[in-house]
Amino acid sequence: MNQYGTLQLITFQLAEEEYGIDILKVEKIQRMKEISLTKAPQAEEYIEGIVN
């Protein structure tokens, strides 16, 4: 909490879920560039791919 007794959060979305982290615990924010996924042969249906 900050000096005013409020909690500030950094929020982000991962898949369909939204998460929040206390801003005082964050060291750095780094934006991700668009990445391309490579399909993995015989992978389970829930695996979208792998990053090279």
C-alpha positions in Angstrom: 0.0 0.0 0.0 1.1 3.5 -0.6 1.2 6.4 1.8 -2.5 7.0 1.3 -3.5 3.5 2.2 -4.4 2.4 -1.3 -3.0 -0.5 -3.3 -1.8 0.2 -6.8 -1.7 -2.7 -9.2 -0.1 -3.5 -12.6 -2.6 -5.6 -14.5 -2.0 -7.8 -17.5 -3.9 -10.4 -19.4 -2.7 -13.9 -20.1 -4.9 -16.0 -22.3 -8.5 -15.2 -21.1 -7.5 -14.4 -17.5 -6.6 -10.9 -16.0 -4.0 -10.7 -13.3 -2.8 -7.9 -11.0 0.5 -7.4 -9.1 1.3 -4.9 -6.5 3.2 -2.1 -8.3 5.8 -1.9 -5.5 6.9 -5.5 -6.3 7.5 -4.7 -10.0 11.1 -4.0 -11.1 10.6 -3.5 -14.8 7.9 -3.6 -17.4 9.0 -4.9 -20.8 6.5 -5.0 -23.6 6.6 -8.2 -25.7 6.8 -8.0 -29.5 4.4 -10.1 -31.5 5.9 -13.6 -31.6 5.3 -16.4 -34.1 4.6 -19.9 -32.8 5.7 -23.1 -34.6 3.3 -26.0 -34.4 4.7 -28.9 -32.5 4.1 -32.3 -34.1 1.9 -34.6 -32.1 1.4 -32.0 -29.3 -1.6 -32.0 -27.1 -4.5 -29.9 -28.4 -4.0 -27.3 -25.6 -0.4 -26.5 -26.7 -0.6 -23.8 -29.3 3.1 -24.1 -30.4 6.6 -23.4 -29.5 8.8 -20.3 -29.7 12.1 -20.6 -31.6 
